[in-house]
Amino acid sequence: MFNLDQIYETYLTSDKRFRRNGVEERIIAYGYHCDGADIVGHYVTTENHKLFYDLQGELIRKETLAVANIER
C-alpha cells in the first residue's frame, strides 16, 4: 500500500505542481478509495480533475471535477 503522505503531502504544503501529460495543476486533496468493503486504490484531486489509481499506482480513470462532484 502506498504511503500517500510521503508521495503527495509536499504538493499541499508548497508551490509544487502535479504534472500529468505535460499539464501542471495544484493538488487539492488525496486519499484512499474503496469499493465498500476493501481499499481498491487512491485518488488525487487537482484543480480540475479527480484521478483514480489502483493499488499498483496505475491510473484507472480521470474525471473532470464537475463530474466528480456530481457523483458524490
Secondary structure, DSSP 8 states (H G I E B T S, - for coil): ---HHHHHHHHHHSS--EEETTEEE-EEEEEEEESSSSEEEEEEEESSEEEEEETTS-EEEEEEHHHHHHT-
